[in-house]
């Protein structure tokens, strides 16, 4: 009986150890998944994760004929900022723009770093006029942003930023695929750049 009790106690302890190990493994798996979906610098979602979500949201929009807006945002003259103040400061700028933009979006909206100084956002249940208002709010917030740079002489300097944005919305008769929606927002972004920067350009069917 004593031997049986010892074996039972040992089994209980082994089960506890196994349970702890399984929980630790699940936690590590979640951390790895989060890392694979996140941009290391800004903490936003990365491009791969965004493209997965775009497919889902586009399919949902088509099924229910609900509006879905896509925004592309690019920091104006970012190369000049990097060349003038260095890449470390450029990283600060990217983080500041990411935080400022995220703060102007709803919880249900998805913001991702698309590459370089380009960001992309999905706004579910957002019609063209509402999307335009959101974009203007983001643009104004970035234009009001001052990122502090401390020079070699120790003097702080407020560096001003601006951004250009392109936005497109479905349902739209000329945007039949998620790729077409993405291209339309991208074309809007380049039109905003070409029109002088620090502005929003909306896709018109």
C-alpha positions in Angstrom: 0.0 0.0 0.0 2.9 2.4 0.8 4.6 1.6 -2.5 1.3 2.2 -4.3 0.9 5.6 -2.5 4.4 6.6 -3.4 3.8 5.7 -7.1 0.5 7.6 -7.1 2.1 10.7 -5.6 4.9 10.4 -8.2 2.3 10.2 -11.0 0.5 13.2 -9.7 3.7 15.2 -9.6 4.7 14.1 -13.1 1.2 15.2 -14.4 1.7 18.6 -12.7 5.2 18.9 -14.4 3.7 17.9 -17.7 0.9 20.4 -17.3 3.4 23.2 -16.5 5.5 22.2 -19.5 2.4 22.3 -21.8 1.4 25.7 -20.6 4.9 27.0 -21.2 5.0 25.5 -24.6 1.6 27.1 -25.5 2.9 30.5 -24.2 6.1 30.2 -26.4 3.9 29.2 -29.4 1.8 32.3 -28.9 4.9 34.5 -28.6 6.3 33.0 -31.8 3.0 33.6 -33.6 2.9 37.2 -32.4 6.5 37.7 -33.6 5.7 36.3 -37.1 2.8 38.7 -37.4 4.4 41.9 -36.0 6.8 44.5 -37.3 9.7 44.5 -34.9 10.3 48.3 -35.0 6.9 49.8 -34.7 5.0 47.0 -33.0 2.3 47.2 -35.7 1.2 44.2 -37.8 3.5 43.3 -40.7 2.7 43.1 -44.4 2.1 39.3 -44.5 -0.4 39.5 -41.6 -2.1 42.5 -43.3 -2.5 40.7 -46.6 -4.2 37.8 -44.9 -6.6 40.1 -43.1 -7.3 42.0 -46.4 -8.5 38.8 -48.1 -10.8 38.0 -45.1 -12.3 41.5 -44.9 -12.7 41.8 -48.7 -14.6 38.6 -48.8 -16.8 39.7 -45.9 -17.4 43.1 -47.6 -18.5 41.3 -50.8 -20.8 38.8 -49.0 -22.7 41.5 -47.0 -22.2 44.4 -49.4 -20.7 46.4 -46.5 -18.2 49.2 -47.1 -14.5 48.5 -46.6 -11.9 51.3 -47.0 -8.2 50.8 -47.5 -5.7 53.6 -46.8 -2.0 53.8 -47.9 0.2 56.3 -46.1 3.7 57.4 -46.9 5.9 59.8 -44.8 6.9 62.7 -47.1 10.7 63.2 -47.8 11.6 60.3 -45.5 14.9 59.7 -47.3 15.9 63.3 -46.7 15.1 62.9 -43.0 17.3 59.8 -42.8 20.1 61.5 -44.8 20.0 64.6 -42.6 19.5 63.2 -39.2 20.6 59.5 -39.4 18.8 56.2 -39.4 18.4 56.0 -35.7 16.3 59.2 -35.8 14.5 57.8 -38.9 13.4 54.9 -36.7 12.1 57.3 -34.1 10.1 59.0 -36.8 8.6 55.7 -37.9 7.6 54.8 -34.4 6.1 58.3 -33.8 4.0 58.1 -37.0 2.9 54.6 -36.2 1.7 55.6 -32.7 0.1 58.8 -33.9 -1.8 57.0 -36.7 -2.9 54.1 -34.5 -4.3 56.6 -31.9 -6.6 58.1 -34.6 -8.1 54.8 -35.6 -10.8 52.6 -34.0 -10.1 49.4 -32.2 -11.6 47.4 -35.1 -9.3 49.1 -37.7 -6.1 47.4 -38.7 -2.9 49.3 -39.1 0.3 47.7 -40.5 3.7 48.7 -41.6 3.8 47.9 -45.3 7.4 48.5 -45.9 10.0 51.2 -45.5 8.2 54.4 -44.6 4.8 53.2 -45.9 1.9 52.2 -43.7 -1.5 50.7 -44.6 -4.8 50.5 -42.9 -8.1 48.6 -43.2 -11.2 50.4 -42.1 -14.2 47.9 -42.0 -17.7 49.3 -42.2 -16.3 52.7 -43.4 -18.0 54.5 -46.3 -16.0 56.9 -48.6 -16.9 60.1 -46.8 -16.1 58.6 -43.4 -12.8 57.2 -44.7 -11.8 60.7 -46.0 -12.5 62.2 -42.5 -10.3 59.6 -40.9 -7.5 60.2 -43.4 -7.7 64.0 -42.8 -7.6 63.5 -39.1 -4.5 61.3 -39.4 -2.8 63.7 -41.8 -3.4 66.7 -39.5 -2.1 64.8 -36.5 1.1 63.9 -38.3 1.5 67.5 -39.5 1.2 68.7 -35.9 3.8 66.2 -34.7 7.2 67.4 -33.8 9.9 64.7 -33.2 12.8 65.9 -31.2 16.3 65.5 -32.6 19.3 66.2 -30.4 22.3 67.4 -32.5 26.0 66.7 -32.0 26.2 70.0 -30.1 23.5 68.8 -27.6 20.9 71.2 -28.9 17.4 69.8 -29.3 15.5 70.5 -32.5 11.8 69.8 -33.3 11.6 68.1 -36.7 8.3 68.6 -38.5 6.7 65.8 -40.5 4.0 65.5 -43.2 2.4 62.5 -44.9 0.6 61.7 -48.1 -2.4 59.3 -48.1 -4.4 57.4 -50.7 -7.7 55.9 -49.9 -10.1 53.6 -51.8 -13.4 52.0 -50.8 -15.5 49.0 -51.9 -18.1 48.2 -53.0 -17.1 50.0 -56.2 -18.0 49.0 -59.8 -14.3 49.2 -60.9 -12.8 47.4 -57.9 -13.7 43.7 -58.2 -10.7 42.2 -56.3 -8.7 42.9 -53.1 -5.7 43.5 -55.4 -7.7 46.2 -57.3 -8.6 47.9 -54.0 -5.0 47.9 -53.0 -3.8 49.3 -56.4 -6.5 52.1 -56.2 -5.3 53.2 -52.8 -1.7 53.1 -54.0 -2.5 55.1 -57.1 -4.2 57.7 -54.8 -1.1 57.8 -52.7 1.1 58.6 -55.7 -1.4 61.2 -56.9 -1.2 62.9 -53.5 2.6 62.9 -53.8 2.4 64.3 -57.3 0.0 67.0 -56.2 2.4 68.4 -53.7 2.4 66.0 -50.7 0.8 66.5 -47.3 -2.7 65.7 -48.7 -5.3 62.9 -49.1 -6.3 61.6 -52.5 -9.5 59.5 -52.7 -10.2 57.0 -55.4 -13.3 58.0 -57.5 -14.9 55.2 -59.6 
